[in-house]
Amino acid sequence: MYGLGVYFANDIKKSNRYTDTSKTGRKMFVCDVVLGKPELIDRELRKQDKLHDRILPAPGYDSIYAKGR
């Protein structure tokens, strides 16, 4: 969806949709995430010419926060 990276959600229901339903059951890692100074991305990223392959935030930012719908 947004390219390479580690993804977190602030809603457990959203994260639950991405868990595996294998024989061992669903597993989820719950943690606090410190973003530092996040670069806010609130526009469409699913188009081919957008940020799919970008793995680092812009200079001056510590992380990328892609705002959900």
Backbone as CSV, one residue per row, in Angstrom:
resi,resn,N_x,N_y,N_z,CA_x,CA_y,CA_z,C_x,C_y,C_z
1,MET,0.811,-1.193,0.000,0.000,0.000,0.000,0.858,1.261,0.000
2,TYR,1.741,1.393,0.968,2.575,2.585,1.049,4.048,2.287,0.776
3,GLY,4.396,1.083,0.407,5.786,0.748,0.131,6.462,0.058,1.296
4,LEU,7.782,0.007,1.259,8.566,-0.655,2.302,8.403,0.072,3.627
5,GLY,8.434,-0.663,4.716,8.361,-0.015,6.020,7.756,-0.905,7.077
6,VAL,7.696,-0.380,8.269,7.046,-1.020,9.401,5.811,-0.186,9.679
7,TYR,4.665,-0.847,9.790,3.402,-0.135,9.920,2.781,-0.346,11.296
8,PHE,2.181,0.698,11.828,1.483,0.648,13.104,0.124,1.318,12.915
9,ALA,-0.829,0.951,13.757,-2.155,1.567,13.696,-2.573,1.952,15.106
10,ASN,-3.371,2.997,15.216,-3.855,3.398,16.535,-5.217,2.769,16.842
11,ASP,-5.697,1.907,15.966,-6.967,1.211,16.159,-6.718,-0.286,16.025
12,ILE,-6.942,-1.036,17.105,-6.653,-2.471,17.100,-7.450,-3.222,16.031
13,LYS,-8.644,-2.728,15.691,-9.454,-3.387,14.660,-8.760,-3.333,13.300
14,LYS,-8.092,-2.234,13.020,-7.364,-2.127,11.748,-6.184,-3.096,11.726
15,SER,-5.425,-3.145,12.802,-4.287,-4.065,12.879,-4.741,-5.515,12.790
16,ASN,-5.866,-5.830,13.399,-6.379,-7.199,13.400,-6.636,-7.706,11.983
17,ARG,-6.990,-6.826,11.069,-7.241,-7.240,9.680,-5.980,-7.764,9.004
18,TYR,-4.803,-7.431,9.514,-3.543,-7.837,8.902,-2.894,-9.024,9.620
19,THR,-3.551,-9.590,10.620,-2.971,-10.726,11.327,-3.211,-12.010,10.550
20,ASP,-2.365,-12.995,10.812,-2.433,-14.283,10.140,-3.488,-15.160,10.820
21,THR,-4.227,-15.888,10.047,-5.243,-16.784,10.609,-4.804,-18.241,10.497
22,SER,-3.527,-18.503,10.697,-2.981,-19.860,10.584,-3.465,-20.746,11.732
23,LYS,-2.974,-21.985,11.754,-3.381,-22.953,12.779,-3.084,-22.476,14.194
24,THR,-2.065,-21.661,14.362,-1.684,-21.212,15.704,-2.519,-20.028,16.176
25,GLY,-3.416,-19.538,15.380,-4.275,-18.428,15.777,-3.660,-17.074,15.468
26,ARG,-4.401,-16.045,15.733,-3.937,-14.679,15.462,-2.958,-14.233,16.538
27,LYS,-1.963,-13.501,16.107,-0.980,-12.945,17.041,-0.791,-11.470,16.712
28,MET,-0.632,-10.657,17.746,-0.446,-9.228,17.544,0.595,-8.727,18.542
29,PHE,1.440,-7.847,18.089,2.471,-7.244,18.921,1.975,-5.859,19.300
30,VAL,1.769,-5.623,20.597,1.249,-4.344,21.075,2.404,-3.532,21.644
31,CYS,2.520,-2.291,21.194,3.635,-1.466,21.663,3.284,0.016,21.563
32,ASP,4.091,0.821,22.224,4.029,2.275,22.076,5.036,2.651,21.008
33,VAL,4.686,3.598,20.161,5.559,4.014,19.070,5.917,5.481,19.247
34,VAL,7.207,5.778,19.230,7.676,7.156,19.325,8.088,7.589,17.921
35,LEU,7.398,8.578,17.388,7.642,9.009,16.011,8.699,10.096,15.884
36,GLY,9.068,10.750,16.987,9.964,11.898,16.880,9.222,13.021,16.181
37,LYS,9.853,13.645,15.209,9.190,14.677,14.405,8.708,14.003,13.121
38,PRO,7.397,13.685,13.039,6.902,12.953,11.873,6.598,13.857,10.682
39,GLU,6.866,13.339,9.510,6.456,13.992,8.267,5.045,13.488,7.970
40,LEU,4.062,14.368,7.989,2.666,13.978,7.780,2.364,13.856,6.296
41,ILE,1.877,12.700,5.911,1.452,12.449,4.533,-0.052,12.221,4.597
42,ASP,-0.844,13.122,4.044,-2.296,12.968,4.113,-2.940,13.000,2.730
43,ARG,-2.178,12.645,1.736,-2.716,12.604,0.378,-2.633,11.177,-0.154
44,GLU,-3.205,10.947,-1.272,-3.237,9.619,-1.879,-1.830,9.146,-2.232
45,LEU,-1.493,7.940,-1.805,-0.161,7.386,-2.087,-0.224,6.147,-2.948
46,ARG,-1.377,5.784,-3.420,-1.513,4.527,-4.158,-1.233,4.667,-5.642
47,LYS,-1.009,5.848,-6.121,-0.715,6.033,-7.536,0.763,5.745,-7.780
48,GLN,1.073,5.248,-8.954,2.422,4.788,-9.257,3.480,5.874,-9.096
49,ASP,3.170,7.118,-9.381,4.168,8.185,-9.328,4.304,8.801,-7.941
50,LYS,3.686,8.221,-6.929,3.748,8.797,-5.583,4.888,8.172,-4.795
51,LEU,4.756,8.073,-3.481,5.869,7.752,-2.590,6.113,6.266,-2.331
52,HIS,5.653,5.379,-3.194,5.759,3.944,-2.943,7.164,3.474,-2.578
53,ASP,8.167,3.956,-3.234,9.518,3.445,-3.023,10.328,4.265,-2.034
54,ARG,9.736,5.279,-1.473,10.457,6.102,-0.509,10.469,5.413,0.838
55,ILE,11.641,5.194,1.407,11.713,4.508,2.691,12.229,5.410,3.805
56,LEU,12.654,6.604,3.484,13.156,7.539,4.489,12.333,8.815,4.471
57,PRO,12.136,9.429,5.632,11.423,10.702,5.655,12.270,11.806,5.037
58,ALA,11.624,12.915,4.716,12.332,14.070,4.159,13.330,14.606,5.181
59,PRO,14.363,15.300,4.722,15.337,15.884,5.657,14.636,16.731,6.720
60,GLY,15.052,16.590,7.962,14.464,17.334,9.064,13.360,16.589,9.796
61,TYR,13.005,15.392,9.307,11.957,14.578,9.945,12.542,13.250,10.387
62,ASP,11.916,12.660,11.418,12.378,11.387,11.963,11.607,10.178,11.448
63,SER,10.386,10.385,11.003,9.528,9.287,10.570,8.503,9.805,9.580
64,ILE,7.774,8.873,8.983,6.690,9.239,8.053,5.388,8.760,8.683
65,TYR,4.426,9.666,8.826,3.112,9.335,9.353,2.117,9.474,8.211
66,ALA,1.648,8.332,7.704,0.664,8.331,6.630,-0.707,8.275,7.264
67,LYS,-1.390,9.380,7.240,-2.684,9.513,7.895,-3.713,8.619,7.231
68,GLY,-4.395,7.808,8.035,-5.431,6.915,7.522,-6.710,7.669,7.206
69,ARG,-7.611,6.953,6.595,-8.904,7.570,6.247,-9.809,7.701,7.428
